[in-house]
Amino acid sequence: MKKGIHPENYRPVVFKDMSNDDMFITRSTASTKDTIVLDGVEYPLIKVEISNTSHPFFTGKAKLVDTAGRVDKFLSRYGNRKK
């Protein structure tokens, strides 16, 4: 492995999934101003929108998110084309 290409400032960080409030601790170099106290220790906090505990691929719960009627537009254009 090459020397000097990896960051040296790894530290324990809490990642919090904002959709289901699940938290996990891992090492990261990401910077943040937020902190959280977990198990009596203060950690930097990084908020994420989706993680493995809320992602449909990992949970098996696929949900359809329709933004501005795109699904309806697609269905009206292409419909149910079974041959």
CNS distance restraints for C-alpha pairs under 8 A (distance, minus, plus):
assign (resid   7 and name CA) (resid  29 and name CA) 7.50 0.50 0.50
assign (resid   9 and name CA) (resid  29 and name CA) 5.91 0.50 0.50
assign (resid  10 and name CA) (resid  27 and name CA) 5.82 0.50 0.50
assign (resid  10 and name CA) (resid  28 and name CA) 5.18 0.50 0.50
assign (resid  10 and name CA) (resid  29 and name CA) 4.95 0.50 0.50
assign (resid  11 and name CA) (resid  27 and name CA) 5.09 0.50 0.50
assign (resid  11 and name CA) (resid  28 and name CA) 5.73 0.50 0.50
assign (resid  11 and name CA) (resid  29 and name CA) 6.62 0.50 0.50
assign (resid  12 and name CA) (resid  25 and name CA) 6.44 0.50 0.50
assign (resid  12 and name CA) (resid  26 and name CA) 5.46 0.50 0.50
assign (resid  12 and name CA) (resid  27 and name CA) 4.37 0.50 0.50
assign (resid  12 and name CA) (resid  28 and name CA) 6.46 0.50 0.50
assign (resid  12 and name CA) (resid  43 and name CA) 6.89 0.50 0.50
assign (resid  12 and name CA) (resid  44 and name CA) 7.73 0.50 0.50
assign (resid  13 and name CA) (resid  25 and name CA) 5.55 0.50 0.50
assign (resid  13 and name CA) (resid  26 and name CA) 5.55 0.50 0.50
assign (resid  13 and name CA) (resid  27 and name CA) 5.67 0.50 0.50
assign (resid  13 and name CA) (resid  28 and name CA) 6.14 0.50 0.50
assign (resid  13 and name CA) (resid  43 and name CA) 5.70 0.50 0.50
assign (resid  13 and name CA) (resid  44 and name CA) 5.23 0.50 0.50
assign (resid  13 and name CA) (resid  45 and name CA) 6.19 0.50 0.50
assign (resid  13 and name CA) (resid  46 and name CA) 7.30 0.50 0.50
assign (resid  14 and name CA) (resid  23 and name CA) 6.52 0.50 0.50
assign (resid  14 and name CA) (resid  24 and name CA) 5.60 0.50 0.50
assign (resid  14 and name CA) (resid  25 and name CA) 4.47 0.50 0.50
assign (resid  14 and name CA) (resid  26 and name CA) 6.56 0.50 0.50
assign (resid  14 and name CA) (resid  36 and name CA) 7.72 0.50 0.50
assign (resid  14 and name CA) (resid  43 and name CA) 6.25 0.50 0.50
assign (resid  14 and name CA) (resid  44 and name CA) 6.18 0.50 0.50
assign (resid  14 and name CA) (resid  45 and name CA) 4.98 0.50 0.50
assign (resid  14 and name CA) (resid  46 and name CA) 6.22 0.50 0.50
assign (resid  15 and name CA) (resid  23 and name CA) 5.60 0.50 0.50
assign (resid  15 and name CA) (resid  24 and name CA) 5.51 0.50 0.50
assign (resid  15 and name CA) (resid  25 and name CA) 6.32 0.50 0.50
assign (resid  15 and name CA) (resid  26 and name CA) 7.67 0.50 0.50
assign (resid  15 and name CA) (resid  45 and name CA) 6.01 0.50 0.50
assign (resid  15 and name CA) (resid  46 and name CA) 4.87 0.50 0.50
assign (resid  15 and name CA) (resid  47 and name CA) 5.87 0.50 0.50
assign (resid  15 and name CA) (resid  48 and name CA) 6.78 0.50 0.50
assign (resid  16 and name CA) (resid  21 and name CA) 6.17 0.50 0.50
assign (resid  16 and name CA) (resid  22 and name CA) 5.79 0.50 0.50
assign (resid  16 and name CA) (resid  23 and name CA) 4.41 0.50 0.50
assign (resid  16 and name CA) (resid  24 and name CA) 6.75 0.50 0.50
assign (resid  16 and name CA) (resid  45 and name CA) 7.15 0.50 0.50
assign (resid  16 and name CA) (resid  46 and name CA) 6.29 0.50 0.50
assign (resid  16 and name CA) (resid  47 and name CA) 4.97 0.50 0.50
assign (resid  16 and name CA) (resid  48 and name CA) 5.98 0.50 0.50
assign (resid  17 and name CA) (resid  21 and name CA) 5.22 0.50 0.50
assign (resid  17 and name CA) (resid  22 and name CA) 5.26 0.50 0.50
assign (resid  17 and name CA) (resid  23 and name CA) 6.29 0.50 0.50
assign (resid  17 and name CA) (resid  47 and name CA) 6.24 0.50 0.50
assign (resid  17 and name CA) (resid  48 and name CA) 5.06 0.50 0.50
assign (resid  17 and name CA) (resid  49 and name CA) 5.78 0.50 0.50
assign (resid  17 and name CA) (resid  50 and name CA) 5.80 0.50 0.50
assign (resid  17 and name CA) (resid  51 and name CA) 6.06 0.50 0.50
assign (resid  17 and name CA) (resid  54 and name CA) 7.81 0.50 0.50
assign (resid  18 and name CA) (resid  22 and name CA) 7.53 0.50 0.50
assign (resid  18 and name CA) (resid  47 and name CA) 6.47 0.50 0.50
assign (resid  18 and name CA) (resid  48 and name CA) 6.08 0.50 0.50
assign (resid  18 and name CA) (resid  49 and name CA) 5.41 0.50 0.50
assign (resid  18 and name CA) (resid  50 and name CA) 7.17 0.50 0.50
assign (resid  19 and name CA) (resid  49 and name CA) 6.28 0.50 0.50
assign (resid  19 and name CA) (resid  50 and name CA) 6.69 0.50 0.50
assign (resid  19 and name CA) (resid  54 and name CA) 7.02 0.50 0.50
assign (resid  20 and name CA) (resid  53 and name CA) 7.93 0.50 0.50
assign (resid  20 and name CA) (resid  54 and name CA) 6.89 0.50 0.50
assign (resid  22 and name CA) (resid  53 and name CA) 7.31 0.50 0.50
assign (resid  32 and name CA) (resid  44 and name CA) 6.52 0.50 0.50
assign (resid  32 and name CA) (resid  45 and name CA) 6.73 0.50 0.50
assign (resid  32 and name CA) (resid  46 and name CA) 6.53 0.50 0.50
assign (resid  33 and name CA) (resid  44 and name CA) 7.19 0.50 0.50
assign (resid  33 and name CA) (resid  45 and name CA) 7.70 0.50 0.50
assign (resid  34 and name CA) (resid  44 and name CA) 5.90 0.50 0.50
assign (resid  34 and name CA) (resid  45 and name CA) 5.16 0.50 0.50
assign (resid  34 and name CA) (resid  46 and name CA) 7.17 0.50 0.50
assign (resid  35 and name CA) (resid  42 and name CA) 6.59 0.50 0.50
assign (resid  35 and name CA) (resid  43 and name CA) 5.51 0.50 0.50
assign (resid  35 and name CA) (resid  44 and name CA) 4.29 0.50 0.50
assign (resid  35 and name CA) (resid  45 and name CA) 4.76 0.50 0.50
assign (resid  36 and name CA) (resid  42 and name CA) 5.56 0.50 0.50
assign (resid  36 and name CA) (resid  43 and name CA) 5.47 0.50 0.50
assign (resid  36 and name CA) (resid  44 and name CA) 6.34 0.50 0.50
assign (resid  36 and name CA) (resid  45 and name CA) 5.90 0.50 0.50
assign (resid  37 and name CA) (resid  41 and name CA) 5.32 0.50 0.50
assign (resid  37 and name CA) (resid  42 and name CA) 4.24 0.50 0.50
assign (resid  37 and name CA) (resid  43 and name CA) 6.21 0.50 0.50
assign (resid  38 and name CA) (resid  42 and name CA) 6.33 0.50 0.50
assign (resid  38 and name CA) (resid  43 and name CA) 7.24 0.50 0.50
assign (resid  50 and name CA) (resid  54 and name CA) 5.84 0.50 0.50
assign (resid  50 and name CA) (resid  55 and name CA) 6.06 0.50 0.50
assign (resid  51 and name CA) (resid  55 and name CA) 5.81 0.50 0.50
assign (resid  52 and name CA) (resid  58 and name CA) 5.85 0.50 0.50
assign (resid  52 and name CA) (resid  59 and name CA) 7.64 0.50 0.50
assign (resid  53 and name CA) (resid  58 and name CA) 6.91 0.50 0.50
assign (resid  53 and name CA) (resid  59 and name CA) 6.63 0.50 0.50
assign (resid  54 and name CA) (resid  58 and name CA) 7.43 0.50 0.50
assign (resid  54 and name CA) (resid  59 and name CA) 6.49 0.50 0.50
assign (resid  55 and name CA) (resid  59 and name CA) 6.16 0.50 0.50
assign (resid  56 and name CA) (resid  60 and name CA) 5.38 0.50 0.50
assign (resid  56 and name CA) (resid  61 and name CA) 4.93 0.50 0.50
assign (resid  56 and name CA) (resid  62 and name CA) 4.90 0.50 0.50
assign (resid  56 and name CA) (resid  63 and name CA) 7.08 0.50 0.50
assign (resid  57 and name CA) (resid  61 and name CA) 7.29 0.50 0.50
assign (resid  57 and name CA) (resid  62 and name CA) 7.17 0.50 0.50
assign (resid  66 and name CA) (resid  70 and name CA) 6.19 0.50 0.50
assign (resid  66 and name CA) (resid  71 and name CA) 6.04 0.50 0.50
assign (resid  67 and name CA) (resid  71 and name CA) 7.84 0.50 0.50
assign (resid  69 and name CA) (resid  73 and name CA) 6.10 0.50 0.50
assign (resid  70 and name CA) (resid  74 and name CA) 6.08 0.50 0.50
assign (resid  71 and name CA) (resid  75 and name CA) 6.14 0.50 0.50
assign (resid  72 and name CA) (resid  76 and name CA) 6.03 0.50 0.50
assign (resid  73 and name CA) (resid  77 and name CA) 6.12 0.50 0.50
assign (resid  74 and name CA) (resid  78 and name CA) 5.96 0.50 0.50
assign (resid  74 and name CA) (resid  79 and name CA) 7.22 0.50 0.50
assign (resid  75 and name CA) (resid  79 and name CA) 4.31 0.50 0.50
assign (resid  75 and name CA) (resid  80 and name CA) 7.10 0.50 0.50
